[in-house]
Amino acid sequence: MGDEIKATDEARIEIHKAKCFFEFNNKEEEFWEDFNRQIDTIRLMPEAFQVRYRNVRIIMLARFNYSIHYVVKPYGVLIYRFLNQRQNY
């Protein structure tokens, strides 16, 4: 398995929306620290988290109420979704 991390367009949009929200609330730096810490965890141990649905694994951000939904691929990891856990769908 490779070391590359990619994100779907939908995940990129959700990450951007979260960044804008936390930038507005002066918490952008803390958000990026938390996000990058979890990305580093995924990079080091991509299969450490259980498969939840359709080969998708989930890791929660430690400080913020978001989760990263990802799939392990031969080239590395694909971030499938980035979800706020308080949204109504």
VEXRO-445459 format. One record per atom (N, C-alpha, C): residue number from 1; residue in one letter; chain; atom name; x, z, y. Coordinates in steps of 0.1 Angstrom, whole numbers, plus 2048, in hexadecimal, padded with zeros to 3 digits. Each point is the difference from the previous one (the first is absolute). Example, Ala and Ser with C-alpha at 12.3 -4.5 7.8 and 13.67 -1.06 7.14 Angstrom:
REM residues 2
PT   k r c  a   X   Z   Y
PT   1 a A  N 884 84E 7C7
PT   1 a A CA 7F7 800 80C
PT   1 a A  C 809 800 80C
PT   2 s A  N 7FC 7F9 80B
PT   2 s A CA 809 800 80B
PT   2 s A  C 7F8 808 80B
This chain:
REM residues 89
PT   k r c  a   X   Z   Y
PT   1 m A  N 808 800 7F4
PT   1 m A CA 7F8 800 80C
PT   1 m A  C 809 800 80C
PT   2 g A  N 7FC 7F8 80A
PT   2 g A CA 807 7FF 80D
PT   2 g A  C 7FE 80C 809
PT   3 d A  N 806 7FF 80C
PT   3 d A CA 7FF 80B 80A
PT   3 d A  C 7F8 7FC 80C
PT   4 e A  N 7FA 7F4 800
PT   4 e A CA 7F8 7FB 80B
PT   4 e A  C 7F3 807 801
PT   5 i A  N 7FB 802 80D
PT   5 i A CA 7F3 805 802
PT   5 i A  C 7F9 7F7 809
PT   6 k A  N 7F5 7FB 7FC
PT   6 k A CA 7F7 7F6 808
PT   6 k A  C 7F3 807 802
PT   7 a A  N 7F8 7FB 809
PT   7 a A CA 7F3 805 803
PT   7 a A  C 7F6 7F4 802
PT   8 t A  N 7F4 802 7FB
PT   8 t A CA 7F6 7F5 802
PT   8 t A  C 7FC 800 80F
PT   9 d A  N 7FA 7F5 805
PT   9 d A CA 7FC 7FF 80E
PT   9 d A  C 7F6 80B 803
PT  10 e A  N 7F7 804 7F7
PT  10 e A CA 7F7 80B 803
PT  10 e A  C 807 80D 802
PT  11 a A  N 80A 803 7F8
PT  11 a A CA 808 80C 801
PT  11 a A  C 808 800 80D
PT  12 r A  N 805 7F5 804
PT  12 r A CA 808 7FF 80D
PT  12 r A  C 7F6 803 80C
PT  13 i A  N 7F4 7FB 7FF
PT  13 i A CA 7F6 802 80B
PT  13 i A  C 7FD 80F 801
PT  14 e A  N 7FE 806 7F4
PT  14 e A CA 7FC 80F 800
PT  14 e A  C 80C 808 805
PT  15 i A  N 80C 7FD 7FC
PT  15 i A CA 80C 807 805
PT  15 i A  C 801 7FF 80F
PT  16 h A  N 7FE 7F4 805
PT  16 h A CA 801 7FD 80E
PT  16 h A  C 7F5 808 808
PT  17 k A  N 7F4 801 7FA
PT  17 k A CA 7F5 808 807
PT  17 k A  C 804 80E 800
PT  18 a A  N 805 806 7F5
PT  18 a A CA 804 80E 800
PT  18 a A  C 80C 802 80A
PT  19 k A  N 809 7F7 801
PT  19 k A CA 80B 801 809
PT  19 k A  C 7FB 801 80E
PT  20 c A  N 7F6 7F7 804
PT  20 c A CA 7FB 800 80D
PT  20 c A  C 7F8 80D 803
PT  21 f A  N 7F9 805 7F6
PT  21 f A CA 7F9 80D 802
PT  21 f A  C 809 80B 803
PT  22 f A  N 80B 801 7F8
PT  22 f A CA 809 80B 801
PT  22 f A  C 809 7FF 80D
PT  23 e A  N 803 7F3 804
PT  23 e A CA 807 7FE 80C
PT  23 e A  C 7F7 805 80C
PT  24 f A  N 7F4 7FD 800
PT  24 f A CA 7F6 805 80A
PT  24 f A  C 800 80F 801
PT  25 n A  N 801 807 7F4
PT  25 n A CA 800 80E 800
PT  25 n A  C 80D 807 800
PT  26 n A  N 80B 7F8 803
PT  26 n A CA 80D 805 801
PT  26 n A  C 805 806 7F3
PT  27 k A  N 7FD 7FA 7F5
PT  27 k A CA 804 805 7F3
PT  27 k A  C 806 7F5 7F8
PT  28 e A  N 804 7F5 807
PT  28 e A CA 805 7F4 7F9
PT  28 e A  C 80D 803 7F8
PT  29 e A  N 809 808 806
PT  29 e A CA 80D 803 7F9
PT  29 e A  C 7FD 808 7F3
PT  30 e A  N 7F7 80A 801
PT  30 e A CA 7FD 808 7F4
PT  30 e A  C 7FA 7F7 7F5
PT  31 f A  N 7F7 7F7 805
PT  31 f A CA 7F9 7F7 7F6
PT  31 f A  C 80B 7F8 7F9
PT  32 w A  N 809 7F9 807
PT  32 w A CA 80A 7F8 7FA
PT  32 w A  C 809 808 7F7
PT  33 e A  N 804 80C 804
PT  33 e A CA 808 808 7F7
PT  33 e A  C 7F9 803 7F2
PT  34 d A  N 7F3 804 801
PT  34 d A CA 7F8 802 7F4
PT  34 d A  C 7FF 7F3 7F8
PT  35 f A  N 7FC 7F5 806
PT  35 f A CA 7FE 7F4 7F9
PT  35 f A  C 80D 7FB 7F9
PT  36 n A  N 80B 801 808
PT  36 n A CA 80D 7FC 7FA
PT  36 n A  C 805 809 7F5
PT  37 r A  N 7FD 80D 801
PT  37 r A CA 803 809 7F5
PT  37 r A  C 7F9 7FC 7F3
PT  38 q A  N 7F3 7FC 801
PT  38 q A CA 7F9 7FC 7F4
PT  38 q A  C 805 7F3 7FB
PT  39 i A  N 803 7F7 809
PT  39 i A CA 806 7F3 7FC
PT  39 i A  C 80D 802 7F8
PT  40 d A  N 808 809 805
PT  40 d A CA 80D 803 7F9
PT  40 d A  C 7FD 806 7F2
PT  41 t A  N 7F6 808 7FF
PT  41 t A CA 7FC 806 7F3
PT  41 t A  C 7FB 7F4 7F6
PT  42 i A  N 7F8 7F7 806
PT  42 i A CA 7FC 7F5 7F7
PT  42 i A  C 80C 7F7 7FC
PT  43 r A  N 809 7FE 809
PT  43 r A CA 80C 7F8 7FD
PT  43 r A  C 808 806 7F5
PT  44 l A  N 802 80E 801
PT  44 l A CA 808 807 7F6
PT  44 l A  C 7F9 801 7F2
PT  45 m A  N 7F3 803 801
PT  45 m A CA 7F9 802 7F3
PT  45 m A  C 7F2 7F9 801
PT  46 p A  N 800 7F3 7FF
PT  46 p A CA 7F3 7F9 801
PT  46 p A  C 7F6 803 7F5
PT  47 e A  N 804 804 7F5
PT  47 e A CA 7F7 802 7F5
PT  47 e A  C 7FD 80F 7FE
PT  48 a A  N 804 808 809
PT  48 a A CA 7FE 80F 7FF
PT  48 a A  C 7F1 804 802
PT  49 f A  N 7F8 7F7 806
PT  49 f A CA 7F2 804 802
PT  49 f A  C 7F7 7F9 7F6
PT  50 q A  N 7F6 806 7FD
PT  50 q A CA 7F7 7FA 7F5
PT  50 q A  C 7F8 7F4 805
PT  51 v A  N 7FD 7F7 7F7
PT  51 v A CA 7F8 7F5 803
PT  51 v A  C 7F1 805 802
PT  52 r A  N 7FA 7FC 80C
PT  52 r A CA 7F3 805 803
PT  52 r A  C 7F5 7F5 7FC
PT  53 y A  N 803 7F4 804
PT  53 y A CA 7F6 7F5 7FE
PT  53 y A  C 808 7F3 801
PT  54 r A  N 7FD 7F6 7F7
PT  54 r A CA 806 7F3 800
PT  54 r A  C 80F 800 802
PT  55 n A  N 807 808 7FA
PT  55 n A CA 80F 802 801
PT  55 n A  C 804 805 80D
PT  56 v A  N 7F7 805 808
PT  56 v A CA 803 805 80E
PT  56 v A  C 804 80F 7FF
PT  57 r A  N 80B 804 806
PT  57 r A CA 804 80E 801
PT  57 r A  C 7FE 804 80E
PT  58 i A  N 7FE 80D 802
PT  58 i A CA 7FD 806 80D
PT  58 i A  C 809 80B 803
PT  59 i A  N 806 800 80D
PT  59 i A CA 807 80C 805
PT  59 i A  C 7FB 803 80D
PT  60 m A  N 7FE 80D 803
PT  60 m A CA 7FA 805 80C
PT  60 m A  C 80C 803 80A
PT  61 l A  N 7FD 7FE 80D
PT  61 l A CA 80A 804 80A
PT  61 l A  C 7FF 80F 800
PT  62 a A  N 80B 807 803
PT  62 a A CA 801 80E 7FF
PT  62 a A  C 7F9 807 80C
PT  63 r A  N 801 7FA 80B
PT  63 r A CA 7FB 807 80C
PT  63 r A  C 7F3 7FA 805
PT  64 f A  N 7FE 7F3 7FF
PT  64 f A CA 7F5 7F9 805
PT  64 f A  C 7F6 7FC 7F5
PT  65 n A  N 7F4 7FE 803
PT  65 n A CA 7F5 7FE 7F6
PT  65 n A  C 7FF 7F1 7FC
PT  66 y A  N 80B 7FB 7FC
PT  66 y A CA 800 7F2 7FB
PT  66 y A  C 806 7FF 7F2
PT  67 s A  N 7FD 7F5 7FA
PT  67 s A CA 806 7FE 7F2
PT  67 s A  C 805 7F1 7FF
PT  68 i A  N 80B 7FF 7F9
PT  68 i A CA 806 7F3 7FD
PT  68 i A  C 7FC 7FC 7F2
PT  69 h A  N 7F9 7F4 7FF
PT  69 h A CA 7FC 7FB 7F3
PT  69 h A  C 809 7F4 7FD
PT  70 y A  N 808 801 7F5
PT  70 y A CA 80A 7F6 7FD
PT  70 y A  C 800 7FC 7F1
PT  71 v A  N 806 7F5 7FE
PT  71 v A CA 801 7FA 7F2
PT  71 v A  C 80F 7FE 7FE
PT  72 v A  N 805 803 7F4
PT  72 v A CA 80E 7FD 7FC
PT  72 v A  C 801 7F2 7FB
PT  73 k A  N 808 7F8 806
PT  73 k A CA 802 7F2 7FD
PT  73 k A  C 80F 7FE 7FB
PT  74 p A  N 803 7F5 7FA
PT  74 p A CA 80E 7FD 7FB
PT  74 p A  C 80A 800 80C
PT  75 y A  N 7FC 7FC 80C
PT  75 y A CA 809 7FF 80B
PT  75 y A  C 801 80E 807
PT  76 g A  N 7F7 809 7FE
PT  76 g A CA 800 80D 807
PT  76 g A  C 7F2 806 800
PT  77 v A  N 7FB 802 80C
PT  77 v A CA 7F3 806 802
PT  77 v A  C 7F8 7F8 80A
PT  78 l A  N 7F3 7FF 7FE
PT  78 l A CA 7F6 7FA 809
PT  78 l A  C 7F7 80A 805
PT  79 i A  N 800 803 80D
PT  79 i A CA 7F6 80A 805
PT  79 i A  C 7F3 7F8 802
PT  80 y A  N 7F7 804 7F8
PT  80 y A CA 7F3 7F9 7FF
PT  80 y A  C 7F6 805 80B
PT  81 r A  N 800 80D 803
PT  81 r A CA 7F7 805 80B
PT  81 r A  C 807 80C 806
PT  82 f A  N 7FC 803 80C
PT  82 f A CA 804 80C 807
PT  82 f A  C 7F3 806 806
PT  83 l A  N 7FC 80B 7FA
PT  83 l A CA 7F2 805 804
PT  83 l A  C 800 80D 807
PT  84 n A  N 7F8 801 80A
PT  84 n A CA 7FC 80D 806
PT  84 n A  C 7F6 807 7F7
PT  85 q A  N 803 80C 7FB
PT  85 q A CA 7F8 807 7F7
PT  85 q A  C 7F3 805 806
PT  86 r A  N 7FE 7FF 80D
PT  86 r A CA 7F4 806 806
PT  86 r A  C 7F6 7F5 805
PT  87 q A  N 803 7F3 7FD
PT  87 q A CA 7F8 7F5 804
PT  87 q A  C 7F3 800 7F7
PT  88 n A  N 7F6 7FB 805
PT  88 n A CA 7F4 7FE 7F9
PT  88 n A  C 7FF 7F1 7FD
PT  89 y A  N 7FE 7FC 7F3
PT  89 y A CA 800 7F2 7FC
PT  89 y A  C 7F2 7FC 7FC
